[in-house]
Amino acid sequence: MAVILVTRPDTKGEQLVAQLQQLGHQTMSFPLLELEAIAVSSAQLSPLTEADKLIFISQDAVKALYALKPNLKHQPEFYAIGDKTAEVILDLFQVKARKPKQHDSEGLLALPGLQDVDQKNIVLIKGQDGRPLIAQTLKSRGAFIHSLALYRRQPVPGKISDKIKQWQQQKIDSIVLTSNAAVDAIFNELAANELEWLKTCRFYVASNRIADYLATQAISPTNIQICAGASDEAIVAGITSQESLMSDEKIINSDATVTTQDKEPTSKPKSSRTEPQAKKTQQTSGAKWVAALAILLSLGACGAVAYSYIQQQQYSNQLFSQLNDENQALADKLHALQNLADQQATQLNAQLRNSETNIQQALKTTEQQIAAQLSQTLEQKNNQQVELNPFEVKSLHRMAIFKVQSEQNYQAAIAILQQLDHLLAEHAGHTRLREAIHQDIQALAAVQNVPVEQLYLNLYGITQQLPKLPLNMVQLPDLLETQQATALSDDISDWQSNLKRSWRLLVDDFIKVRERSAPIEPLLSPQEQTLVRQRLAFYVTQSQSALLNQQVDVFKASIAQAQKIIADYYDQQASSVVNITQQLATLAEQDLQFNPQVELVSAAALQEWAQ
């Protein structure tokens, strides 16, 4: 019996080993890979909230997603690659997942729910790398695919050459592989003798995909046994089936060997009889009976072996005949199913064509009916004369008067009068009233509202600039320098000039008179300067309040006082003063008509119309 090596990770491998050992197989576990979780962000998990379908590639993918506690708002459909994955989904998410009979990518893609997936959001939950066929096929069918890798398979620490030596010592001759990553873990960096030993082993794989990948490692297809899936039950069934087939071959070979060995002694007695032929005269009649008995026993043994061989051949022929019959029955069923599918497809196509024809006829009939109804409705509307409601006319006019007199909202009044004019235009005989309405519309359009907000902001900007305005501070002109001699003369005849000079020096000690070359403006003390600035700021602020309270006279008087203070006390040559003076002049000329008197001439025309 074969010695089987299970390479599945941790608990999965231990469960498979236990099942094989219960069936009498010599089995041991040696994990080649270990799982490592991959950190994912909330942005990577966001496609789950809008997903229509979730596809889980393995049990580990289900467990990894459940650990992240995803937000599944729309209750998407769950799909599993195999039975065990579906069981884990039911256990953790309490959802029954759809699963294929063939536990691989091709079987999953053949499910009916994954055929019409155009514009569907599908999240593929898997390990890193692997299974590209699923994403490629679903994309070609028009689906939006979001791959979410939650774990990766990493080789366990250690050199594979050391492991292979250990397996050779344990006389391993069969190896179970359930992923391409496990194939890479074994065949990575092998010596020539190690690869030759692996070529003598039998490999049990979970899918055709793994078998094809294993064949690229120079493993003969005759040494590759493809199981019905990656579940423990599928692998156990594949190993048991292969062991039974190998056992039958050994029995047939051993029977053939026994038959050959039994035939050889039958010839020996014939050759041995030549020896006692010289002493034939000395043999007794008892010896003849012994020889005859030996011949009979040999013939009986040969007959038993031949009978056993014939039975084995008959059993083998019966077995092959049964297999051929089953294959033929399966082929017939497949042919019948194909014919049934073709018939159903033909029927469906015919039904679709009939349905399409019926729908087109129904649409055409419906369009004709709708067109007739619309034409009839329009004709009735054109023939129907709708009377003008005088209450509606008066109501609209009263609303326009309210907008003018109470709210001073002239634009709204214009819109209401235009609506009233459109209403009157639908009926003949109201020309005079419509003329009066248009006259009111033009009068209201000519009324200009006072831009209170803009004027207020202009005054605010002026108040911020007032502290920076320069006052009219006088710059004193230079003193006149008189070149007068102050030294006394030693000449006695100059006594008069000496007396004059002495008197001037004496007077200068008590009274100092300075002469200037330009007119002198009066000077302001610091307190007076502060008072002037406060008065100016007061008048500008008062004009702001008057503007908000719609006090036109107060506004005009405040602006005039501010202009007078600037003209009297501020430097008229400074550019900032000139700018403020111009702005105040503009504000003083502003026409402030807060409550213009607007009379609607249409009121009298409406009264006349109502009579």
RASULWO-V931131 format. One record per backbone hydrogen bond with DSSP energy under -0.5 kcal/mol. NH is the residue of the N-H (numbers start at 0). CO is the residue of the C=O. If there is no record, write none. Layout:
# RASULWO-V931131
nh/co
NH/CO
NH/CO
This chain:
# RASULWO-V931131
nh/co
3/1
3/25
4/173
5/3
5/27
6/4
6/175
11/8
12/8
13/9
14/10
15/11
16/12
17/13
18/14
19/15
20/16
21/17
22/18
23/20
24/19
25/1
26/24
27/3
29/5
31/6
32/6
33/153
35/151
37/149
44/40
45/41
47/44
48/45
49/45
49/46
50/47
51/120
52/120
53/76
54/122
55/53
55/78
56/124
61/57
62/58
63/59
64/60
65/61
66/62
67/63
67/64
68/65
69/64
71/69
72/70
76/51
78/53
79/97
80/55
85/81
86/82
87/83
88/84
89/85
90/86
91/87
92/88
93/88
93/89
94/88
96/94
97/77
99/79
102/100
102/227
103/101
107/103
108/104
109/105
110/107
113/110
114/111
115/111
116/114
118/141
119/116
121/119
121/143
122/52
123/121
123/145
124/54
124/122
125/123
125/147
127/150
134/130
135/131
136/132
137/133
138/134
139/135
140/136
141/138
142/137
143/119
144/142
145/121
147/123
148/146
149/125
149/147
150/125
151/35
153/33
153/151
155/31
162/158
163/159
164/160
165/161
166/162
167/163
168/164
169/165
170/167
171/166
172/2
173/2
174/201
175/4
176/174
176/203
182/178
183/179
184/180
185/181
186/182
188/186
194/190
195/191
196/192
197/193
198/194
199/195
199/196
200/197
201/172
202/222
203/174
204/202
204/224
205/176
210/206
211/207
212/208
213/209
214/210
215/211
216/213
217/214
218/213
222/219
223/220
224/202
224/222
225/223
226/204
226/224
227/233
234/230
235/231
236/232
237/233
238/234
239/235
240/236
241/237
242/238
243/239
244/240
245/241
246/242
247/243
248/244
249/245
250/246
251/247
252/248
253/249
254/250
255/251
256/252
257/253
258/254
259/255
260/256
261/257
262/258
263/259
264/260
265/261
266/262
266/263
267/263
268/264
269/265
270/266
271/267
272/268
273/270
274/271
275/271
277/274
279/276
281/278
282/278
282/279
286/283
287/283
288/284
289/285
290/286
291/287
292/288
293/289
294/290
295/291
296/292
297/293
298/294
299/295
300/296
301/297
302/298
303/299
304/300
305/301
306/302
307/303
308/304
309/305
310/306
311/307
312/308
313/309
314/310
315/311
316/312
317/313
318/314
319/315
320/316
321/317
322/318
323/319
324/320
325/321
326/322
327/323
328/324
329/325
330/326
331/327
332/328
333/329
334/330
335/331
336/332
337/333
338/334
339/335
340/336
341/337
342/338
343/339
344/340
345/341
346/342
347/343
348/344
349/345
350/346
351/347
352/348
353/349
354/350
355/351
356/352
357/353
358/354
359/355
360/356
361/357
362/358
363/359
364/360
365/361
366/362
367/363
368/364
369/365
370/366
371/367
372/368
373/369
374/370
375/371
376/372
377/373
378/374
379/375
380/376
381/377
382/378
383/379
385/383
386/384
389/387
392/388
393/389
394/390
395/391
396/392
397/393
398/394
399/395
400/396
401/397
402/398
403/399
404/400
405/401
406/401
408/402
409/407
412/408
413/409
414/410
415/411
416/412
417/413
418/414
419/415
420/416
421/417
422/418
423/419
424/420
425/421
425/422
426/423
433/429
434/430
435/431
436/432
437/433
438/434
439/435
440/436
441/437
442/438
443/439
444/440
445/441
446/442
446/443
448/446
451/449
454/450
455/451
456/452
457/453
458/454
459/455
460/456
461/457
462/458
463/459
464/460
464/461
465/461
466/462
467/464
468/465
471/568
472/470
475/473
479/514
480/478
481/479
482/480
483/481
493/490
494/491
497/493
498/494
499/495
500/496
501/497
502/498
503/499
504/500
505/501
506/502
507/503
508/504
509/505
509/506
510/506
512/510
513/511
516/477
528/524
529/525
530/526
531/527
532/528
533/529
534/530
535/531
536/532
537/533
538/534
539/535
540/536
541/537
542/538
543/539
544/540
545/541
546/542
547/543
548/544
549/546
550/545
551/549
554/550
555/551
556/552
557/553
558/554
559/555
560/556
561/557
562/558
563/559
564/560
565/561
566/562
567/563
568/564
569/565
570/469
571/569
573/570
577/573
578/574
579/575
580/576
581/577
582/578
583/579
584/580
585/581
586/582
587/583
588/584
589/586
591/589
592/590
593/591
595/592
597/595
598/596
600/598
602/599
604/600
605/601
606/602
607/603
608/604
609/605
610/606
